[in-house]
Amino acid sequence: MEIINTLGRRKTSVARVYMKEGKGNITINKRDYKEFFPLATLQSKVLQAFELTETTGKYDVTVNVAGGGINGQAEAIRLGISRALVKVNEEHKPTLKVDGLMTRDPRMVERKKPGQPKARKKFQFSKR
C-alpha cells in the first residue's frame, strides 16, 4: 500500500495527513500525538475515526498541522484521518458519516466591519 495523502480543515487550522500501513504510530509535526496533545479529550478526537472503523493500530499516520488553536487542529486532523480511511476502504464512509466525521465544519470567524471595533460590537454611542 502506498502513502495516502489527505487534507483536513477546521476554522484556520490546516492538517496534511499522510497514512500508510504500519503499527499505529501517530506523529504530529515530528512529535508523538500524546506529546503534541497532552489533554485526553484531544487525543480521543484524533483516534475517534480509527475507533469507529475498528482500524486502531493498523496504520501509521504522519501529520503536518498549522494555524488555529489546539482544538481546531485536533478536529482538522480527525477530518483528514477520516478522509484517508475512506480512501483506503469506501465501506467506512457510512460509519464515519453517521457521527459527522466526514463533514467539514464550515464555521469561521466573522470578519470585522469598518466603523466598528469588532465584527458586531459598536463604538460607544453618545446621545449628547
Buried (B, 14 or more C-beta within 10 A) or exposed (E): EEEBEBBBBBBBBBBBBBBBEBEEEBBBBEEEBEEBBEEEEBBEBBBBBBEBBEBEEBBBBBBEBEBBEBBBBBBBBBBBBBBBBBEBEEEBBEBBEEEEBBEEEEEEEEEEEEEEEEEEEEEEEEEE
